[in-house]
Amino acid sequence: MRPENASAFSAGYLYFRFIPRRLYGKISYYSPGGGLFLNVAIMGYGTVGSGVAELLAKHHEHIVKKSTQSELELKYILDIRDFDGLPGNAVFIKDFDIILNDPAVQIVVETMGGLHPAYEYVLACLKAGKSVVTSNKELVAEKGYELLTAAEEMNVNFLFEASVGGGIPIIRPISQCLAANEIVEIAGILNGTTNFILTRMIHDSMSFEAALKIAQDNGYAEKDPTADIEGHDACRKICILASLCFGKHVYPKSVYTEGITKITLDDVECAHAWGGVIKLIGRAKKLPDGRISAMVSPSLIHSSSQLASVDDVFNAILVRGDATGDVVFYGRGAGKMPTASAVVADVIDCAKHHERKKLFGWADSDDSYVVDRLDTVTSLYVRCALKSPDALARADAAFGEIVRIPYFDPEGSIAAFTTAAATERELFAALDSLDCIEPLSVIRVTDY
């Protein structure tokens, strides 16, 4: 039964209920309703961590019911900052070892972000027999296989629904709802910041620089937006998704990544004339020999695509299964409460699977698993300066065939076209061979 001296306090939107700080070891406390008492610790009280604390308090009774009557008690919040002004600040600690060495803590939430010390802390918790939930995409993309292996060895869980898509359910649907499918391809708009910028460029004819400034002013982009606009964030997410879909770890270093910093309004106009839009797409595809292709890059997609109408900070992930065909998951890809919602869902899952491991994970891989992007097949959009009267005729001969895109240039010195499909190696070799044109933009064309 529940300890008599459990206490409660109100702290604005926060409401914490505590089990006294005793060491229960592997002994399980049961509530009068028969459910377990499980202690939770949060590492990192930033945007997402504070949202997790808020949801655990605000929806406590609902969460208890969803977790098969397990009482989830927030025991510690680890953060190096001081929170003296917050009522009930006794839960805040600065020493990780307190969490690690307390056997009463069964579930740890990691929302610190970054690779270090998150990796060391999470690995230590797993080896100590604690389940871990994280929203840290960099951690999962770089160290997912190792951490899943540690969880397997200790019969605990390492869950990370919030690491891809924020509040969009995607990890669990792929591993459970689509389990009967062989997933052959996955692609999507995986970064809300870049999608917001491209949306402003498409609908408001705004320059990249101006759209980025608005994104920063609205809190959609960080002061240093490099991880977003250079594609690193989307790369980490497609690595996680590809690992889950295809069964082997995909490391970010093996995925060719290109951001949106070179996209211009001229390219946006050409895409419209072509019949589509430009989106930053992360994608991975299973190949007949068991390897995969994977890439993050700006892409031209047709207006008829389910991804074309995904605007502003929204994300969308398209999964191609051999039985279901295309299935699209859509929603807000970031934000305090959407991401916290996904984290708490994983906490509930850990409570349901207390002291037993979910069948979940993937194998390791080597450097040959992801093929060279130059060996992948695509077609290209090219906007170029013409250096001779016969430039387009020569381009047509070099690429086998080109399709002109209507492009207004008063001097007739700029043209845009798409190529036939071929390997990137062949296409870029043909492009390099043409001294009659000067490429201004080169963007891949996809069939999503």
C-alpha positions in Angstrom: 0.0 0.0 0.0 1.0 3.6 -0.4 3.4 5.1 2.2 1.4 7.1 4.8 3.7 10.1 4.8 3.7 10.7 1.0 3.4 14.5 0.5 2.1 16.9 -2.1 2.5 20.6 -2.9 1.3 23.0 -5.6 3.8 25.0 -7.6 1.9 27.1 -10.1 1.3 24.7 -13.0 3.4 22.0 -11.3 1.9 19.5 -8.8 4.3 16.9 -7.5 3.5 13.9 -5.2 6.4 12.1 -3.5 7.2 8.8 -2.1 9.6 9.2 0.9 13.2 8.8 0.0 13.7 5.3 1.1 15.6 2.6 -0.7 13.2 -0.1 -1.8 15.7 -2.0 -3.9 13.9 -4.5 -6.1 10.9 -4.7 -3.8 7.8 -3.3 -5.5 5.3 -1.1 -3.6 1.7 -1.6 -4.5 -1.2 0.8 -4.3 -4.6 -0.2 -2.9 -5.7 -0.7 -6.5 -3.0 -3.2 -7.1 -0.7 -1.0 -9.2 3.0 -0.4 -8.7 4.6 2.6 -7.3 7.3 3.7 -9.8 9.7 6.6 -9.2 10.7 8.9 -12.0 13.7 11.2 -12.4 14.1 13.9 -15.0 17.5 14.9 -16.2 17.4 18.4 -17.7 14.7 21.0 -16.7 14.7 22.9 -20.0 11.8 23.3 -22.4 11.0 19.7 -22.8 11.9 18.6 -19.3 9.7 21.2 -17.6 6.9 20.1 -20.0 7.3 16.5 -18.9 7.1 17.5 -15.2 4.0 19.6 -16.0 2.2 16.7 -17.8 3.1 14.2 -15.1 1.5 16.4 -12.6 -1.4 17.8 -14.6 -2.6 14.5 -16.0 -1.5 12.3 -13.1 -4.7 10.3 -12.6 -5.1 9.8 -16.4 -1.5 8.6 -16.6 -1.9 6.2 -13.7 -4.9 4.6 -15.5 -3.0 4.4 -18.8 0.0 2.8 -17.1 -2.1 -0.1 -15.8 -2.6 1.5 -12.4 1.2 2.2 -11.8 1.7 5.2 -9.6 4.4 7.4 -11.2 6.0 9.6 -8.7 8.5 12.4 -9.7 11.3 12.0 -7.2 14.2 14.0 -8.7 14.9 16.7 -11.3 18.6 17.0 -12.2 19.8 20.4 -13.5 22.9 22.4 -12.9 20.9 25.6 -12.5 19.3 26.9 -9.3 15.5 26.9 -8.9 15.3 28.5 -5.5 12.2 30.6 -6.4 10.2 27.5 -7.3 8.0 26.1 -4.5 9.0 22.6 -3.6 12.5 22.9 -5.0 13.7 20.0 -2.8 13.3 17.7 -5.8 16.0 19.6 -7.7 19.4 18.1 -7.5 22.8 18.7 -9.2 24.5 15.4 -8.5 23.8 12.7 -11.1 25.0 10.0 -8.7 22.0 10.6 -6.5 19.8 9.3 -9.3 22.2 6.5 -10.3 22.6 5.1 -6.8 19.0 5.3 -5.7 17.4 1.9 -6.5 14.0 3.4 -5.9 14.3 5.3 -9.2 13.1 2.9 -11.9 12.5 5.3 -14.8 14.8 8.1 -15.9 13.8 10.8 -18.4 16.7 12.4 -20.3 15.9 15.8 -21.8 19.3 17.4 -21.4 20.2 17.2 -25.2 23.6 16.9 -26.8 25.8 13.9 -26.7 27.8 14.5 -23.6 27.2 13.9 -20.7 23.8 12.5 -21.8 25.4 9.4 -23.3 27.4 8.6 -20.2 24.5 9.3 -17.9 22.0 7.2 -19.9 24.4 4.3 -20.3 25.1 4.3 -16.6 21.3 4.3 -15.8 20.7 1.4 -18.1 23.5 -0.6 -16.6 22.1 0.1 -13.2 18.8 -1.5 -14.2 16.8 1.6 -14.8 14.6 2.1 -17.9 15.4 5.3 -19.8 13.2 7.6 -22.0 14.8 10.3 -24.1 13.9 13.0 -26.6 17.6 13.4 -27.6 17.9 12.7 -31.3 21.6 13.2 -31.4 22.1 10.6 -28.7 19.9 8.0 -30.4 21.3 8.6 -33.9 24.9 8.3 -32.7 24.6 5.7 -29.8 21.3 4.0 -30.3 22.6 0.5 -31.0 24.9 0.6 -28.0 22.2 1.9 -25.6 19.6 -0.6 -26.9 22.1 -3.4 -26.4 22.7 -2.3 -22.8 18.9 -2.1 -22.2 18.6 -5.7 -23.6 21.3 -7.0 -21.3 19.7 -5.5 -18.2 16.1 -6.4 -19.2 15.0 -2.8 -19.1 13.8 -0.4 -21.8 15.3 2.5 -23.8 12.6 4.4 -25.5 12.8 7.5 -27.7 9.4 8.3 -29.4 10.1 12.0 -28.9 13.4 12.0 -30.7 11.7 12.1 -34.1 8.8 14.2 -35.0 8.2 15.7 -31.5 4.5 15.0 -30.8 4.0 13.0 -34.0 3.6 9.3 -33.1 6.1 7.5 -35.5 8.5 5.2 -33.6 5.7 3.1 -32.1 3.6 2.9 -35.2 6.6 1.7 -37.3 7.6 -0.9 -34.7 4.1 -2.1 -33.9 1.3 -1.0 -36.2 3.3 -1.5 -39.4 5.1 -4.6 -38.1 3.4 -6.9 -40.7 4.9 -4.8 -43.5 8.2 -4.9 -45.1 9.0 -1.2 -45.2 10.8 -0.4 -48.4 11.2 3.4 -48.1 10.8 6.2 -45.7 10.9 10.0 -46.4 9.7 13.1 -44.9 9.9 16.8 -43.8 11.7 16.3 -40.5 12.6 19.8 -39.5 10.1 22.5 -38.6 12.5 25.4 -38.8 13.6 24.7 -42.4 10.0 24.0 -43.4 8.9 27.4 -41.9 11.6 29.2 -43.8 10.8 27.5 -47.1 7.1 28.1 -46.6 7.7 31.9 -46.2 9.9 31.8 -49.4 7.2 29.9 -51.3 4.1 31.8 -50.2 5.4 35.2 -49.3 8.3 35.5 -51.8 10.6 36.2 -48.9 14.4 35.8 -49.1 16.1 33.0 -47.1 17.7 35.5 -44.8 14.5 37.4 -44.1 12.6 34.1 -43.4 15.3 32.9 -41.1 15.2 36.2 -39.2 11.4 35.7 -38.7 11.9 32.1 -37.6 14.4 33.3 -35.0 12.1 36.1 -33.8 9.3 33.6 -33.3 11.4 31.1 -31.5 11.3 28.5 -34.3 15.1 28.8 -34.9 18.0 29.0 -32.5 20.3 31.9 -32.3 22.8 29.6 -34.0 20.5 27.8 -36.5 23.3 25.7 -38.1 21.9 22.3 -37.1 18.6 23.1 -38.7 19.5 25.0 -41.9 22.4 22.8 -42.8 20.3 19.6 -42.4 22.0 18.0 -39.4 18.8 17.8 -37.3 17.0 16.1 -40.2 19.9 13.8 -40.7 19.8 12.5 -37.2 16.1 11.9 -37.5 16.3 9.9 -40.7 19.1 7.9 -39.2 16.8 6.8 -36.4 13.9 6.1 -38.7 16.0 4.1 -41.1 17.6 2.1 -38.3 14.2 1.2 -37.0 12.7 0.4 -40.5 15.5 -1.6 -41.9 17.0 -3.3 -38.8 20.6 -2.0 -38.8 22.1 1.1 -37.2 22.5 4.0 -39.6 25.2 6.4 -38.4 24.9 10.1 -39.3 28.4 10.2 -40.8 27.3 7.8 -43.5 24.4 9.9 -44.7 25.0 12.7 -47.3 23.5 15.9 -45.9 22.8 19.1 -47.6 20.9 22.1 -46.1 18.7 24.9 -47.6 21.1 27.8 -47.4 21.7 27.9 -51.2 18.0 27.9 -52.1 16.9 31.2 -53.8 13.6 32.8 -54.8 14.5 32.0 -58.4 14.5 28.3 -57.5 11.2 28.7 -55.7 9.7 30.3 -58.8 11.2 27.6 -61.1 9.7 24.9 -58.9 6.3 26.5 -59.2 6.6 26.7 -63.0 7.6 23.1 -63.0 4.5 22.2 -61.0 5.8 21.7 -57.5 7.6 23.1 -54.4 11.0 22.8 -52.7 11.2 20.9 -49.4 14.1 19.7 -47.3 13.6 15.9 -47.5 15.3 13.2 -45.4 14.9 9.8 -47.0 16.1 6.2 -46.9 15.4 3.3 -49.2 16.1 -0.4 -49.0 18.0 -1.8 -51.9 17.7 -5.3 -53.5 21.2 -6.3 -52.1 20.1 -5.5 -48.5 22.0 -2.2 -48.2 20.2 1.1 -48.1 20.5 4.5 -49.7 20.0 7.5 -47.4 20.2 11.2 -47.8 19.1 14.7 -46.6 18.8 17.4 -49.2 16.5 20.0 -50.7 14.1 18.3 -53.2 11.6 19.3 -55.9 8.4 17.5 -55.2 5.2 17.7 -57.2 2.2 19.7 -55.9 0.2 16.5 -56.0 2.5 15.0 -53.3 1.1 14.5 -49.8 4.2 16.3 -48.6 3.9 19.4 -50.8 1.1 21.0 -48.7 2.9 20.5 -45.4 3.7 24.1 -44.4 5.2 26.2 -41.6 6.6 24.3 -38.6 4.7 21.1 -39.3 6.4 17.9 -40.1 5.3 14.9 -42.2 6.7 11.4 -42.5 5.8 9.1 -45.4 6.3 5.4 -44.8 6.1 3.0 -47.8 5.1 -0.5 -46.9 4.7 -3.5 -49.2 1.2 -4.1 -47.8 -0.1 -0.7 -46.9 1.5 1.4 -49.6 2.1 5.0 -48.6 1.2 6.0 -45.0 1.8 9.6 -43.9 2.2 10.8 -40.3 1.6 14.6 -39.8 1.8 17.1 -37.0 4.0 19.5 -35.1 7.5 18.2 -35.1 8.7 20.2 -32.1 7.5 22.4 -29.2 7.4 22.0 -25.5 4.1 20.2 -24.9 4.0 18.1 -28.1 7.4 16.7 -27.4 6.7 16.3 -23.7 3.6 14.3 -24.6 5.6 11.8 -26.6 8.1 11.5 -23.7 5.4 10.8 -21.2 3.8 8.2 -23.5 7.2 6.4 -23.3 7.2 6.7 -19.5 3.8 5.1 -19.5 5.1 2.3 -21.8 8.0 1.8 -19.4 5.6 1.5 -16.5 3.5 -1.1 -18.4 6.7 -3.1 -19.2 8.3 -2.7 -15.8 10.9 -5.4 -15.2 10.4 -6.8 -18.8 11.9 -5.8 -22.1 9.9 -4.7 -25.1 10.9 -6.4 -28.3 12.5 -3.4 -29.8 15.8 -2.4 -31.4 18.2 -3.1 -34.3 21.6 -4.6 -35.1 24.9 -2.8 -35.7 26.2 -2.0 -39.2 29.5 -1.3 -40.9 30.7 1.4 -43.3 29.4 -0.5 -46.3 25.7 -0.5 -45.2 24.8 2.9 -46.7 25.7 3.1 -50.4 27.6 6.0 -51.8 25.1 8.7 -52.7 26.7 8.9 -56.2 25.4 5.4 -56.9 21.8 6.4 -56.2 19.4 7.1 -59.0 17.6 10.4 -59.3 17.0 13.2 -61.7 18.2 16.8 -61.3 16.8 20.3 -61.5 19.4 22.6 -62.9 19.2 26.4 -63.1 22.2 27.7 -65.1 23.8 30.6 -67.0 24.1 29.9 -70.7 27.5 30.5 -72.1 26.9 29.6 -75.8 23.9 29.7 -78.2 23.8 25.9 -78.4 24.2 25.3 -74.6 20.7 23.7 -74.1 21.1 21.5 -77.2 24.4 20.3 -75.8 22.9 19.8 -72.4 20.1 17.7 -74.0 22.7 15.5 -75.6 24.8 15.2 -72.5 21.9 14.1 -70.2 20.1 12.0 -72.8 17.1 14.3 -72.5 16.2 17.5 -70.6 12.8 19.1 -70.0 12.9 22.9 -70.1 11.2 24.8 -67.3 9.5 28.1 -68.3 11.8 30.8 -66.8 11.5 34.5 -67.5 14.9 36.1 -68.0 14.9 39.4 -70.0 18.4 38.8 -71.4 17.8 35.1 -72.2 21.0 34.1 -70.5 19.5 32.0 -67.7 17.6 28.7 -68.2 16.2 25.9 -66.0 15.6 22.3 -66.8 15.2 18.8 -65.3 17.2 15.8 -66.4 16.2 12.2 -67.1 16.8 9.8 -64.2 20.3 8.3 -63.8 22.8 7.7 -61.1 24.2 10.8 -59.5 27.6 9.8 -60.6 26.5 9.9 -64.3 24.5 13.1 -63.9 27.2 15.1 -62.2 29.8 13.8 -64.6 27.6 15.1 -67.5 27.2 18.4 -65.7 30.9 18.8 -65.2 31.5 18.0 -68.9 29.5 21.0 -70.1 31.6 24.1 -70.4 28.7 25.8 -72.1 26.7 26.3 -68.9 27.4 27.6 -65.5 25.3 25.8 -62.8 23.6 28.3 -60.4 21.5 25.8 -58.6 21.3 22.0 -58.6 18.4 20.3 -56.7 17.3 16.7 -56.7 13.8 15.7 -58.0 12.0 13.1 -56.0 8.8 11.1 -56.4 7.3 11.7 -53.0 
